[in-house]
Amino acid sequence: MLCPIHKVIMNRRNSGKFGLFMCRRGNCAKRASVSVAKGTWFEDVRISVPHVYYLMYCFVENFNREMVLRQDYLKEPKTLSSATITDWYSYCREAVVIYQLDHQEASGKIGGPGKIVQIDESKFGKRKFNKGRRVEGHWVLGMIEDGSEDLRLEVCPDNCRSADVLIPLIKKHVAEGSIIRTDFWRAYDCLSDNGFTHQKVNHSDAINPFVAEDGTHTQRIESQWRVVKRFFSTRNYNHTGNFADVVVEYLWRRNVKKAKKDMFLKLIQAINYVYKLEIEK
C-alpha cells in the first residue's frame, strides 16, 4: 500500500484501463505503480471502463447477447465477446444473489400466529420433445403471506418434493404458528405436526377445484408462477446450470420493482455491499 500522506502528490499515468498511480517522493518512488482499481470490484478488468458500466446496464435491463451487441453505442475497436458478456453477467448476478439472500435472512420469516401463508410448488422447464405431460426441469417451492409482497422461492434439492425436503424449506421461511394453505400434495400432510395450522384445497374437486368450502385457496401463490416463468422462458433460463442463482436474481428484481427503486443504483448498492463483506474478511 502507498503511504497516505503521499496520495495527494501521486501522478496518474494513462496506461491500463483504469490508469495507474505512482508516488514520486521518498521510499515510494522505488515501488511499482499501482492500479487505480486495485482492491476494488474492477481489479484486473480487461475491458474499458465505459464497457464495464454498459454491461452492468445491460444486466439490469436483462438484455440477451444479441441485444447487448446491437445496442452497444460505444466507439470501441474491439467488440464484446460472448465470454465477456457471460462473465460480467455472472459477476453482477453473484453480487445481487449475496445481497438478496443476506437481506432476506435479516428480514426474518414470513407469517406468524394467525397469519395466512399460501404455499405451492411448480416445475420449471419444457415438455420432453415438446409434447406430452412430462416436464424436464426443476421443482421450485413458493411461499407468500396474505397481505404481503414478500415472496419466497426455494429450488428443491435433488429435484425432490418429498416431506423430508419441503418441510425444512417451509420451516426455514415460515414462522411457527402460521396458517398454511396448500393443495392436497401428500408431502404437506405433516405440517400440523410441525407447529402450523394446515388448511387444504382439493384441486381435483369436480364442483370447485379452486376454493374449498371454508374459503381456503392458493390462488395468490399460483398466480405468481405465471410471472416467474415468463421471466425464465424469455431468456431460456430454465436449463441453466446456475438455475438456483437466477431464481434469487428474479426475487431481487421483483423487490426492486415493488419498491419503485432505480435498478441500476440498486445493482451498485449490491456490489458495494459485497465489496464491504470482502474487506471485512
HELIX and SHEET records of a PDB file:
HELIX    1   1 PRO A    4  ILE A    9  5                                   6    
HELIX    2   2 GLY A   26  LYS A   30  5                                   5    
HELIX    3   3 VAL A   49  VAL A   60  1                                  12    
HELIX    4   4 ARG A   65  GLN A   71  1                                   7    
HELIX    5   5 SER A   82  SER A  107  1                                  26    
HELIX    6   6 LYS A  128  ASN A  130  5                                   3    
HELIX    7   7 PRO A  157  ASN A  159  5                                   3    
HELIX    8   8 ALA A  163  HIS A  173  1                                  11    
HELIX    9   9 ARG A  186  TYR A  188  5                                   3    
HELIX   10  10 LEU A  191  ASN A  194  5                                   4    
HELIX   11  11 GLN A  219  THR A  234  1                                  16    
HELIX   12  12 PHE A  243  LYS A  258  1                                  16    
HELIX   13  13 MET A  263  GLU A  280  1                                  18    
SHEET    1   A 3 ASN A  11  ARG A  13  0                                        
SHEET    2   A 3 LEU A  20  MET A  22 -1                                        
SHEET    3   A 3 VAL A  34  SER A  35 -1                                        
SHEET    1   B 5 LEU A 151  VAL A 155  0                                        
SHEET    2   B 5 VAL A 135  GLU A 145 -1                                        
SHEET    3   B 5 ILE A 116  ARG A 127 -1                                        
SHEET    4   B 5 ILE A 179  THR A 182  1                                        
SHEET    5   B 5 THR A 197  LYS A 200  1                                        
END                                                                             
